[in-house]
Amino acid sequence: MAKNINKNMNKKDDKNDYVLMLAALLLLILSAGATFWFSGNRQDNNISRSAPKIIGKAALTIDFSGGKERNFEGEIVEGETLLNALGQASKAGNFSYKLDEKNNLAAIDSFTRDKNKSWHWYLNDKKIDKSLGEIILKSGDKILIKYAQ
């Protein structure tokens, strides 16, 4: 009789092991499926948020008057504006700038617009009278920001 009880217990153990292995396999398959499903969605989102397209290079010169200048050259991306270029130059050149309520340049470091001098913008040697955020840069553009009367 003891032998029959051991045989029955071994059969139950084998059956429990089989159920556990089946459950583990099912869990593994579901986990792999979920991983592929969600990683595929993340890749789709990354495609739509890909890095902007580099379209060329531009040069930016800041003329503080009195012979003091800072020169920058770098890559520009599609849709980059004059204001974006100033922001990139300030990061690269470690200087600060301030804009007024109309997004006009009010100061670069301690060089502040006043009744005698202000900041003037030129793009390819032509004076700019538009908002800095409206003008989109092209490859080869030369930007001059001049502190003058």
Salt bridges, closest charged atoms under 4 A:
ASP100 OD2 - ARG113 NH1 3.10
